[in-house]
């Protein structure tokens, strides 16, 4: 009898706890007459801009119900809901209650939208506590935001940067894309055996000297970007050319190029931008005999993901693509390091969950601190580089550790810097081009991030039994400002030779 009473008591406690976190099912929601019409895109953008001007940040969790509904309504009407028992409960397998919480949220939507879940549920992530749903009514937004199990609730497809016509840069164009090839100045490289060009910046960080100790062998780097060009053989069939041998390269696609949110057919792993190919080259291009630039970790393995169409991570399918790439790399036990040279000034809950998931699997994650024109002066480190799970990197001018490149961001979250802009000419870093037997220049925090990921591979290859923390600490100890971080440039420039000794 005592056992029965105890069970009944526990059930009552759970029931009370659950009810305290969800809205009352019989509550009538009344919308003020002045708030029945959605804000225009211009009005929403103005409010986001005001937040940046006043607080240097923006968070969908802090907007009003009317503003959130307007942003959802004015784009594709798709919202992402992250749920869980607390703010850190992002994995589905952490609690048996997560499925019941999801069902509770779906029941609220069914009630206020007046339709079954087959009409509004777009997707439910298999690894993360998040769902994508179509929401049309403001009452639904108001009811959901009263539920205590919702970690975040945000529009899935709102394009602030595009709507503002803001320019983000990474190489030659506003989207970071470019198929160009460039003749390299002889001052920007040194030729070494068997016939590879070492970019000038590698010598500024003692990378060639570090190769006497480590070349990245046995370490796999995952690059989340715009994919990998099939036209560049050194990153495909000739990945083991020259002094590079015994390693693997593979590419995957998670980006869906469609205006329809329910479409789930990706457009494949191939780079249709050029940016991803450049980043893969900087990190892992072979020490080749073709007269082309070598990568930092020229004996490391490479896995690339085409996760987005360009470097600006906004829009439903790009955020989904990046999230899916991070969860896939997180589930790949061979991957040690993840490098992503893309981002946005506005955070995405689903990308954040994906980054956290990969981090929970022991991955060392490097993200670009930001490269742009219009936002350089008043926005600091961009998302997701500012996340605590990510290591933020930016680019600085030649011979400095605290003078950012002309289009690079800086800020308190920056961990490392890479010299990537020449003081006399403004030239950036030589890389293998999108096309075979051709080279190009690439700059910004993008190239700085991929370079840093390559250095991490050198350190981890030299010390294969080390943990992520040990690798990161060694890199910090080998940098300009250690042990005291610079307020905007972290530990500064990395000395790769010190890092592998």
PyMOL commands that set and color helices and strands:
alter all, ss='L'
color gray80, all
select helices_A, chain A and resi 2-21+33-35+41-55+60-62+65-74+92-94+98-113+117-119+138-144+160-164+186-188+200-204+207-210+233-235+275-284+316-330+349-360+444-462+468-477+496-500
alter helices_A, ss='H'
color red, helices_A
select strands_A, chain A and resi 78-83+121-124+130-134+150-155+189-192+196-199+220-225+249-253+301-306+335-340+364-368+391-397+414-421+429-432+439-442
alter strands_A, ss='S'
color yellow, strands_A
deselect
rebuild
show_as cartoon
